[in-house]
Amino acid sequence: MKGTAPWRTLAVVPAATIHIEPLRGAWVVRDDAEHDPVSEHSDCTAATNAARARAREIEDAEVLLHDRYGRVRPVVSSSESSRRFLRARVS
């Protein structure tokens, strides 16, 4: 149609972001809204489990893992990944 705006893709923005970060030999869980960590753990796995539990309490939250090399990636549980990549049946 003439004069209309082009189609735009809208990104879904989570209500909250929870970060897992290395800090002085430990791993911390931090909310976007808080500068101070909400918990501290001896290893990344324990911090990831705590962050996932916190995300389930919030319901609409994204968990991001910051590794020791400055890379950031989303953390997706196995149930979330199966829902995200569920393929439609071919008839």
C-alpha positions, 0 to 999 in steps of 0.5 A, a space after each residue: 500500500 502506498 503511504 504506509 509504513 514498512 513492516 516492522 519486526 517487534 522484539 519481545 522484551 522480557 520484564 526482567 533480566 538476571 545476570 550470572 557473572 564471575 566476580 573475584 573467583 566466585 559466581 554471582 547472580 544479579 538483577 538488572 535493577 540491583 547493582 549488588 548481587 542477590 546471591 554468590 556461588 562457588 561455581 557457575 552451575 550453582 549460580 545458573 541454577 539459582 538464576 533459573 529459580 529466580 527467573 521462574 519466580 519472576 515468570 517473564 525474565 531472561 537469564 544472561 551468562 557473562 563468561 570470564 572472557 566478556 562473552 554474554 549468552 542467554 541461558 535456556 533451560 531444556 524445557 524452554 529450548 524444546 518449546 522454542 524449537 518445536 516444529 510444526 507437524 507435516 501433514 
